[in-house]
Amino acid sequence: MVEGGVTIVKYLLFLANLVLWVGGLSLIIVGSILQLKFDNVLDILGDERLATPIILLVIGSLCTLLGFLGCCGAIRENYCLTVSFAVLLALLITPKFVLTCEIAAVIIGYALHDSFRLGISNQLQTGMIRYHESRGVESAWDKTHQLFECCGVTNSSDWLTFTTIPDSCCIEEMEGCARESAPLFEPGCIHSVEQWVLKNGAMVGGICAVLAAIQLVGVCFACCLSKSILKDFHDFYY
């Protein structure tokens, strides 16, 4: 039905939606990894400005669904499906743009290194204070020690300000090992957590920025295709 240059637009729209689908799947994978493996770090930081796994899973699922619908609309040349896709895609750009800006703010904040580092340090120290008050925080700190092979904020002695050194700081963790002067992880966790935030923030921000750009292109292609479909329909019947 659609001929000439519009046929190119049709297949470009299909390609853009395929990339959108893959990008959405990538966000789902990243969100799942953060939720399953690094939930302890997010629990300690407790920072709502950071992209949470739930946000990534929701946006990734929406992108995957829209990518599939867009591919179907492009191949079948369905006017209603293509228009609905364009509208939903445009609506999804806004939260993704906001998320990208929030992540960018964290990355830019790294330029103010002392302020950025101080913010993370304060969050970690707050978690140390609550270590025996919340089973969730205690478990999060224990997992963080073992995951990054670190102890405390700057070193293991930080724990002595608030409580005793946890057994999770031991290189070979076992009950009571910290009290028995067993070898401990020497580095503090501040550097590892800081690099983790920057690395994952940059990755997620990059994926969101690319997907937002693809969405803008997709909206334009979808509008062109739907206009052509409507014109051909009108010419055929009138």
C-alpha positions, 0 to 999 in steps of 0.5 A: 500500500505504501510506496516510494520513499514512505516504504523506506520510512516504514522499514526505518520505523521498524528498525527504530522499534527493534532497537527500542525493544532491545534497549527496553530489554537491556533496562529490564536486565540491568534493573533485575541485576541491580535488584538481585545483586546490588539491592544491599548498596541501594538499601544503604544509600537510601537515595531517591535521586538514584535510579532504582531497579523498579523504575528501570524495570517499569521503563524497560517493560514499557519500551519493550511493549511499545517496541513490539507494538511499533514493529507490528504497526509498521509491518501491518501498516495499521493506522490506529496501531501506528497512531496509538504507538506514536502517542504512547511513545511521546508520553514515555519520553518525558519520564525518561528525560527526567530520569536521564537528567537526574542521573546526569545530575549525579554524574555532574555532581562528581565534578564537585568531588568533595560534595559528592563524596561527602553525600555518600559518606553521610549516607554510609555513616547513617547506615552504620548508626542503624546497623543494629536497629534494622535487620535490613540495614545490617544485612545490606552492610554485611553483603556490601562488605563481602561484595566489595571486600571493604570495611567501614567508610574509610576503614574498619575503625569507623565501626568503633565510633558506633558499635563493634566491628561486624564479622562481615568485615573478616576476610574469612567470615565466621561468627565472632571472627572480628572479636578474635582479631581475625584478618579484616578487609582494610579498604573502606567502602566509600571508594568502591560505592562511589565508583559503583554509583558513577559507573552504573549511573553513567550506564543507565543514563546513557541507555536512557538518553539513547532510547529517548533519542530513538523515541523522538525519531520513532514518533516522527517516522510513525507520524509520517507513516500514519499520514501516508496510510490515511492518505492512501486509504482516502485515495482508495475509497474516495 
